[in-house]
Amino acid sequence: MRKFLILLSLLLSTAALAAPKPYDENADAKAELRQTLQAARQNHLPVLLILGANWCEDCRALDTALKSGKSAELISRAFKVVKVDVGNFDHNLDIDAAYGHPIAKGIPAAVVLSPDNQVIYATRAGELADARRMSETGIYEFFERVSRETAKQ
C-alpha cells in the first residue's frame, strides 16, 4: 500500500508539473501590454491586466476559472486580457507600480484599463488573493460586477 501511495503521489506531481503554466515567465510583459492596449483601442474594449505567478495556487485557480464556464464567456466578451508574471515579487514590478501597486495585498491582482491606458478599476485589498476558495460562481460574480462598473465609465 505504501508503494502505491508513493507512486500515486509521483504521478500526481508529474501531472501538476506538466500542466501548462498560466504566466509566461520569459515574456516581454511591457510589449504584450502595449500590443493588448492597441488591440483594445481597435475593438473598443477595456484591458484586463492580471498580475500573478506560476507558483501561486490562487493564481492558477483564477486562471483555470477564467478559462471555463460562464467566466470564460464573460471575459472573452468584455475584455482584452494580458497576464503578467510577477515571479517572487521580483519581476515586472514597474508594471505593478505604474498601476498603483495592486499586488501589495496579494496575488493574483487585477487592473482594468481603458484602451487609452487609464486605470478604471484595480484590486487594492487582495480581492482575488483567495481565488482558490472563491468558487467558480464567486469568481464569475466578481468579474461580472467589475465589467458592469467599467462599462459605465
N, C-alpha and C positions, 0 to 999 in steps of 0.2 A: 504494500500500500504506500509506503514511504517513497519508493522509487517512482511509483505512478504520480504522486503529488509533485515530486521534483521535476519529472518530465513534463507534466502539465504546466507548471509554472514557467519552465523554459520555453515551451511552445507559446504561451501567452505573452511572455516578454518579447519573444521574437516577432510575434504578430504586432505588438504595440510599436516596436521599433520600425517595422516595415510600413506602418500606416503613413500616409502622406502627411507631411508637416504643413500646418496652415500658414506659417510665416517663412518667407524666403530670407534666410539669414545673410545671403550674399547679394541681395537685390540693391539696386541704387534707389533707395526709397524716395529721395528728392525727385529723381527723374520720373518714377512711377506716379508720384503725386502730381507733378506738372502735367503728365500725359492724361491722367484721370480728370484733372480740372479742365483741360482742353476738351475732352470728350463731354464733360458735364455742360460746358458752355454750348456745345453744338446740340445737345439733347435737352437743354434747359432743365437739368436735374441737379439736386444737391449731391455733394460728395459725402459718403460715409467713410470716415477715416477711423480704422480700428487699430489700436496700438496694443501689442501683446508679444508673447514669446512662446516658442515651442515647448519649453519645459513646464509651462503653466497649465495645470489641469483645467482651470476655469476658461482660459483662452481657447483650449482645444474643444471644450464643451460648447462654448459660444459659437465657434466656427462650425461645428457639426450641426448645431441647431439652426444656424443661418443658411445651411445648405439643404434643408429638408422641410417638407410640410408647408404650412401657411407662411412661416417666416421667410422661406426661400422666395416664394412668390412676391411677398411684400417687398423684400429687399431689392429684388431684380426690377420691380416696377417703380419703386420710389427713389432709388439711389444709384449712383455710380460708386463702387466700393474700391478702396485701396487699403491693404493691410500692411502695417509697418512693424517690423521686428524691433523690439527694444532690448533684446538679449537679456542679460542680467542687470538691467537698468544701466547699461553702458553702451548701447547702440542707439543711434538716431535721436539722441536727447535734444538736439537742436530743433527737431520737428516737434517734440513734446513741448519745448519752451515756447516755440512760435505760437502755439495754440493754448497757452495758459497752464501748462503742466497738468493735463488731465490724468496722468499716471500717478500723481502724488499720493492718491488714496488707494492705489492698487490697479492691477491689470486683470482682464482686458479693460481698456478705456475706449471711449468713442467720442468723436468730434464730427459734427455735421457742418459742412462748409457750403456756402453759396458758390455758384460757379465762378464768381469773381474772388474766391478765396477769403471770404469773410466768415467768421465763426457765427453760426446760427444757434448751435447747441453744443454743449460739451458735458461729459460726465465730470463732476467735480468732487463727488462724495463716494466714489467707489461703487457706483450703482450696479456695475456689471462684474465686480470683483468676486462675486459668489455665484457666477453663472451656472456652475455645475449643480447648484441646488435650486435654481430658479424654475426649473421645468420648461419644457418646450412652450407651453402656454404662457408662462411668465415672461419669457424672452420675446415671444411674439407680441404680447401686450405692451411691453416696454417700447419696442421699436414701432409699433403701431401708433402709440401716443407721441413718440418723437416725430414720426412722419407727419402726423396731424399738426403738431406745433410748428414744424418747419415749413409746412405748406402755407401757413398763414403769413409767413414773412416774405 
